[in-house]
Amino acid sequence: MDATTKALIIGYIQKANKKLEVAEKLLKSSDYEDAVSRAYYAVFHATQALLLTEGERAETHKGIVTLFGLLFVKTGKFSKNIGKYLANLKDDRESSDYEVFSYIDKATAETAISETKEFLKQTTAYLEGLGVTF
């Protein structure tokens, strides 16, 4: 992996961690819809970092889910549960951002943040295994 790709991966993970920090602050202030949205974007950026390790980049949110499933879940690099976290976060983010009467409540936001933390933990471990240091 070249230096430019490593730098992009590190940048995506830094951005992902920042989005998670913001999501946690929004949860504490009872802004559940925006907490879910930021949690999803943390996972979105982490997934973009992962895709770079395969020489890929997704252009859409649906593409992120599809490529992650094909390149990381079907190959056994990540568990099906991690793939479900990504898909569920995407769906919840769309509800929170676009629905007038969304179903996002405190429990949903707490789950989103918990799943995001696990996703980022596994992503970081995977990337470190490839020689990317943070």
Secondary structure, DSSP 8 states (H G I E B T S, - for coil): --HHHHHHHHHHHHHHHHHHHHHHHHHHTT-HHHHHHHHHHHHHHHHHHHHHHTT---SSHHHHHHHHIIIIITTTSS-HHHHHHHHHHHHHHHHHHH-TT----HHHHHHHHHHHHHHHHHHHHHHHHTT---
